[in-house]
């Protein structure tokens, strides 16, 4: 079974199994957290059952996305797509963790600013840090080239292409 798994995901070395394992653990954790939100009770059996259902449904959806992105993203091995997904997940979370203290340091709070304007500024600051962190985490996970090209494409869509070429 492990040989089939390795073959399907183009895994040549055992250390590469880390990425599917991290992906499955992240998916299980997310499924459990979603199940807690939906059940809103502490009845563990219902929560676990819902978490398992969500895990299987999300796994099926993610594998569908993998097939679509396999043709669009140019990667050497299939397992690298998991690594790319992990970078996107870590970057999204990290940009909000970095953005919160920055917006507080500037002195912007929900109390001293219109809530709509607060959230617009929060999203803009988060987006700025997202761009920086995306390339940084891409580099840390060994996918710098992919994320640098992705970043350039994203900046061009924002109309900032003249600054990177």
N, C-alpha and C positions, 0 to 999 in steps of 0.2 A: 504494500500500500504506500509506504514512504517512497519507494522507487518511482511509482506512478506519479505521486505528487511532485517529486523533484523533476521528473521529466515534463510534466504539464506546465510547470512554472519556470523551466529552463534553469534550474538550480544546479550549479556545478560543485559548490563547496558548502559544507554544513553551516558555516556562519551566515550564509544567505537565507537560511531558514528563519533567522531572527525577524525578518521583515514580514513574512506571512503570519508568524506568531504574534508580533506586535499589532498587526492589523486585526487579527481575530480577537485579541484581548481588548483592543480599543472598541471594536464593534460590540463585544459582550458588555463592556462597561457602559457604553452609550445606550444599548438596549435596556439594560437594567435601570439606568437613570430615567429613561423615557417611561418605562413601566411604572416607576415610582410616581412620576408626574400624573400618569393616567389613572392609576388605582387610588391615589390619595389616601390610602389606608395603610396600615402596618400589617395587613394580612399577608404574610410572606408567601403562602402558596399561590395566591392570585397574582402577586407581583412576579414571582419566578416564572409562572406559566406564561404570563404576558411577555416577560422578557425573552423567553425562549421563542415565542411566536414572532416577536419583533426582530430578534436576532436572525431567524431563518428568512423572514421576509426581506430584511435589509441586506442580508448576504446574497440573496437571489438578485436583488436590484443592483448591488455593487458588481456582481459578476457580469450582469448585463452591461453595465457601464464600462467594465474592463474590455469587453469585446468591442464596443464602439470606439474606445480610446486607443485600443491597440493599433488600429489602422491610422489614427490621426497623429498620435504622439510617436515619435521615432525614438525607440529605446532598443538596446541590445538584447535584453532579456525581459521576459514577462514579469518577473518578480520586481523589477525596477519600477513598475507602475505602482506597486504597493508602497514602495519607498517614496515615490512622488506624492501619493495621497497622504502619507504620514507627514511629509513636509508641509503640505497645505493645511492639515489639521493643526499642527504645532504652531505654524505661523499665524493662523487666524486667532487662536487663543492667546498667543503671546502679544500680538499687536494690541489687544484690548487690555492686557495686564500692564503693558508699557504706557498705553494712552491714558489710562485713569490717573496715575500719579502726575503725569505731565499736565493734564488739564486742571488738576487740583493745584499744582505749583503755579500755574498761570493765574489762579484765583477764580476760575470759572466753576460755579456750582449751579445746581438746579434752582436754588433759592434766590440767587442774585441775577439770574438771566431767564429770559423766556424759555420754557421747556423745549419748544421746537428749535429755537436757535442753539440751545445747549446741545441737543442731540445731533444737529447738523455739524456743529464744531467738533463734537466727540467723534463722529464718523470720519470727518476730514482728517483729524489728527491720527485716528486709528489707521486710516488708509495710507497716510504718509509713512507711518512705522511699518505697515504691512509690506510696502514695497521694499524697504530696507531689509526687514527680517526674512522676506521670502528668498532673496538671494543669499543671505547669510546662512539660513538653515539649509538651503539647497546645497551650499558649499559644504556644510558640516556633514550632510548625508551623502556626499559624493555625487551630487547631481547639479553642479554649478552651471555647466554648459546649458542644460535643459532649462533651468530657471532664469539664466541670463537672457536667453532667447525669448522665453515667456514674458519676462519683465519688459524687454524692449518692445514686444508686440503690444503689451498692455499700455505702456507709456505712449505709444503711437496712437492708440485708440483714445487716450485722454487728450490728444493734441500736443503732446510734449516730445514728439519724435525728433524734432530738430536738435534737442539737447543731448541725445544719445548717439546720434550718427556722426 
